[in-house]
Amino acid sequence: MARFKVLETSYIDGRLVQPGETISYDGPHGPNLQPLDPVKPGLPKGALDLISLARQRAASRGDSPDNAGESDIDSVIADGFKTSDKMVEAAKKALASPSAIA
């Protein structure tokens, strides 16, 4: 799932979210959401989802989502995330170099 900043009060996934909140969302987005994880050309399909889950994993252990790393990706995969070697390689490179995502 991609991360978005909420720009206006919205009803998303069965809950009311307020401006300024950061959410993970898998559906189509409108002008009420600002993408926080834009995909650069060449990032394999699904790599952004893997990165988002790795960031959630980092946050769940009390760390900043921006500090997600290879161990978080490996943990997500160990929990059953379906992936390919190309996707894993791209996601790990993107986390190591945040400019690859933005």
C-alpha positions in Angstrom: 0.0 0.0 0.0 1.1 3.5 -0.7 1.3 6.2 2.0 -0.7 9.5 1.6 -1.0 12.7 3.5 -4.7 13.6 4.0 -5.4 17.2 2.7 -9.0 17.5 3.7 -11.4 15.6 6.0 -12.2 12.4 4.2 -14.0 9.1 4.9 -11.5 6.4 3.9 -11.7 2.6 4.5 -14.6 3.0 6.9 -13.1 5.8 9.1 -13.0 9.5 9.2 -9.5 10.9 8.7 -8.4 14.5 9.3 -6.1 16.8 7.4 -2.5 16.2 8.2 -2.9 12.5 9.0 -0.7 10.0 7.2 -2.5 6.9 6.0 -1.7 3.8 4.0 -4.2 3.3 1.2 -4.5 0.8 -1.7 -7.3 2.4 -3.7 -7.5 5.1 -6.3 -6.9 8.6 -4.8 -8.3 12.0 -5.5 -7.2 15.5 -4.7 -7.9 14.9 -1.0 -4.8 12.8 -0.7 -1.1 13.7 -1.4 1.1 10.8 -2.3 4.1 10.4 0.0 5.7 7.5 -1.9 5.7 8.5 -5.6 7.1 5.7 -7.8 10.0 6.5 -10.0 10.0 4.8 -13.4 11.6 1.4 -13.3 10.5 0.4 -9.8 8.9 -3.0 -10.3 5.2 -3.4 -9.6 4.7 -4.3 -5.9 8.0 -2.9 -4.7 6.2 0.1 -3.3 3.8 -2.2 -1.4 6.8 -4.0 0.0 8.5 -0.8 1.1 5.2 0.4 2.7 4.9 -2.8 4.7 8.6 -2.6 5.7 8.0 0.9 7.0 5.0 -0.3 8.9 7.1 -3.1 10.4 9.7 -0.5 11.5 7.0 1.6 13.1 5.6 -1.4 14.9 8.9 -2.0 16.6 8.9 1.6 17.8 11.3 3.0 15.2 10.7 5.7 12.6 9.2 4.3 9.4 12.0 6.2 7.6 14.5 3.9 9.3 13.1 0.7 7.7 15.8 -1.4 6.2 16.6 -4.8 4.7 15.8 -6.7 7.9 12.2 -5.2 7.8 11.8 -6.3 4.1 13.1 -9.8 5.0 10.6 -9.9 7.9 7.7 -9.0 5.7 8.7 -11.7 3.2 9.0 -14.2 6.0 5.4 -13.4 7.0 4.3 -14.6 3.5 4.4 -11.5 1.3 4.4 -12.8 -2.3 7.3 -11.3 -4.2 10.0 -11.7 -6.8 13.8 -11.4 -6.5 13.6 -8.3 -8.8 11.0 -6.7 -6.5 13.0 -7.4 -3.4 16.2 -6.1 -4.9 14.5 -2.9 -6.0 12.8 -2.3 -2.7 16.1 -2.8 -0.7 17.9 -0.4 -3.0 15.1 2.1 -2.7 15.2 2.0 1.1 19.0 2.3 1.1 18.6 5.4 -1.2 15.4 7.3 -0.4 15.9 9.5 -3.5 15.0 6.3 -5.5 11.5 6.5 -4.2 10.8 10.2 -4.2 
